[in-house]
């Protein structure tokens, strides 16, 4: 890889990793509904400034992209913000690291993806890692924070969205899918926003800066950087970016919020990253 590719990888993973810190900071003033809407809306405006061409799509394409807007943006952005009302930003980011495992599981269960025996072992190992990350060494009948389950549901939502979006990207291009999905995501989040909470405008002293960074950075620049990286080095190498996100979320949580991560959680995310990487690099 070239030096610029390493920069793209670090930029993308750090922006996505910082999103969990930024959501935590924004929760001081805003609700999860506000955070989801503002983040998607600002990202939508930013991305659509880069691509103004009109895409001619079929009704089926619009339906699928609308699903991506809901499952990739509106629902998980809200769930991750809601999860951080009861768990730390670093733990939410670590749980987000389980996304590649859920992408693989959803592909096998709902999209008829064929996998080899060794890939089945790596998939099972990944869920062992998710168990350690979520429950530690405790028994299964413990009662963890509700935020843990909200973050897991958000990661599962990403799993469905990723399987839906892959053929769309091949057909009409990543940037076109992203800009239209952000439009649909904005509409869905606006509906949830209007029916669930009162209007709060982010204030300069509290949530404006985190929200702008979420929208422009995490939902705008990060996606553009990631797609450019994929174009330059391919999907397999580019996917390393996703594995770095939990590490950055942990670092930012520790530096800015004094959040601590337990050794068993680090073991859990390590198992997840290893199993996801090996799964994606094994022959099916």
Order of alpha helices (4+ residues) and beta strands (2+ residues): alpha-alpha-alpha-alpha-alpha-alpha-alpha-alpha-alpha-alpha-alpha-alpha-alpha-alpha
